[in-house]
């Protein structure tokens, strides 16, 4: 192999390593209105920027700080966005960008409670946290007669010790879903309640 060919091969190898390592550290903003980039790991810290939905941020590994934001338990991540460096809450980020909306439903008993399913297998759900409305993101799977949501109960406050084992939406009719939850004790925040009906809507918003 000539010296020139060897140099080209080595350059390509290092470029690929750099690309793959950078990609592994990237997360994407999920919230429609953008996610806050703070100077330190706290909701009252100086706001550096509101990072738009689907924007990629580079996460500095090994520097997460446990905390809360908007009634959610999680971690503050040390990130880099363009020429800014700061902290973002992990529940506002995900491994994949938000993709096209697949379907959307509104709760009949509480119009603030929204459920969106996206084409990439992710969901967005508005829940009543007793002290305000919170947003939950995660993955869903479709089974016979229902949708099963992968929800981590630690995302919320207001569970009052509930041991949640399953969260699902049963297909009641072609246009409605019925909220269903399996638990051993306590209650699921302040809403939705067991059996709540969600009706399909064409005008989905967050």
N, C-alpha and C positions, 0 to 999 in steps of 0.2 A: 504494500500500500504506500502511495506517495505521501510525502509530508503534507501536501495540500489536502489530500483526501482524508488523512488522519485528523487534521485540524478541523475540517468540516464535520466529521463524525463526532468528535469530542464536543464541538459546539452544539450540535443537535442534541446530544445526550444531556448536557447540562441544561439546555433550554427546556427539554421535556421534564427533567427533574424539578425545575423551578415552577413549571406550569402545574404539574400534578400536586406539588406540595402547597402551592398557593390555593388551588381549587379545593383541597381538603379543608382549608381553614375558612372557606367562604360560607356565609349564611345570608339569607335574603329577608328583607322586611316584608311582613305579612299584612300589617294594618293598612287599611285603605287610605287613611289620613296621614300616613307616615308614622315613623317611630322616633322618639326623642333620643338624641345623643347628648349625654350629660358629661360635665367635666369630671365629676367623681361618681361613685356608685351610690347615688341617692336621688330620690324624686325631687328634692328641693335644691339640688346642686345646680350650678350655672348651666343653662341650656346653650349648647354649642350649635345645634342644628336640628331640624326635623327632617329625617332621612325619608325620601319618598318610597312608596310601596314598590316592591320588586328590586330595589337597589341592593347591590351586593356590598357587604362589609367584611373585612378581614378580621378574624378573631385571633387574639393573642392567647395561645393555649397556656393553661396552668395559672391563669390570673382571675378566675371567677370568684365573685363575692356573694354569699347568700343574702337575700333581701326580699323586699316586697315592692309591688307597683300596682296601683289600681285594684287593691284587694286580692292580688294574686301572689302566692309564694313562688319563689324561683331564684334565679341568680343574675347578678349583674356581670356582663361580659366586657372585658377590655377589648375594644375594637378600633380599627382604623377605617375611616371613610374618606376617600379622596385625600386631601391634605390635613384632615382633622383626626385627632386621636382622643378617645373618650370612652364612656361606658354606656351600654345599652342593655335593656332588660331582655332576658332570653325568651320569654313568652311572646315577644313581638317579632321573633326571628324563626326561620325554619331552613331546612336543607335545600328546599326547592322554591323557585318563584311561584307566586300565585298564578294559576292558569284560568282558563275560561270557566265561567259559572255554568254548572250543570243543571241545578235546580235550587229553588228557594222556597221557604215556608215561613209563615208568620203565625205565632201563637194566638188563638182566638180570644183567650182570656186576658192576654197581656201583649199588646201590640209592640212593646219594646223588645220582646223575645223573638229573635230571628234565628233561623237555621239555614245556612248555605252549604251546598255540596259543590265541589269543583271537579273538573275533568281529571285532575291528577290524583284523585283519591283522597283529597284533604277536605276538611270541613271547617266552618266558622260558626260558632254558636254564641248567642247573647244569653246570659243568665242573670237572674236577680240575686245579688249578693247580700241582700238585706240592707246594706248601706249604700247601694248604688248598683248600676248595671255593669257587669263585667263581660269580657270577651274571651272565649276559649277556642284554641286551635288544635287540630289533631288530624288523625287519619280515620277513615271509615271504611267499612266493608259491607257489601250487599249480600244478604242471605235470603232464603225463601221467605217472603212475606215481611221482611224487615231490614232496617239498616242498623248495623252495630257500630257504636262510636268508641274509639280508644281514648277514654278520658282518665286522666290522673287526678284523683280526688285531692291531692296536695296542691293542685293549682288554685284552690279556692279557700277563702275564709267562709264561715257561716255554715259549716257542715255539722256542727254540734256533735262531733264524734261518730258520724255516720260511717259505716263500713260498706262502701260502694263496691259491688262486685261486677255489675254490668249496667251499661247505659245503652238504650236502643230506642229506635222509632219504628213502631209497627205500622205497616201499610193498611190503614183502616179502609180507605176508598182510593179511587184513582187520583183524587185531589187532596186527600187529607192523610196525616200521620198522627199516631197516638204515642205520646211519650211514655216510655216504660223503663223502670229501673229495678234492679235487684239489689237489696241491701240487707244487712243483718240487724241494724239498729240506727236510731237517729233519723235525720231528715236531710233532704237534698237542698241545702241553702234555703232561699225564699222563693224559688221558682226556677224552672217550671215544676209543677206538682205532678205526681203520678196520675196518668190518664189525660193530661192536658192535650188538647187537639190543636194541631198545626195545619193551616190551610195553605195550599200552594199559591204563590204569588208570582206575577211576571215582573214586578217592579222591586227587585231586591236592592236593599241599601244596607250600609253598615252604620 
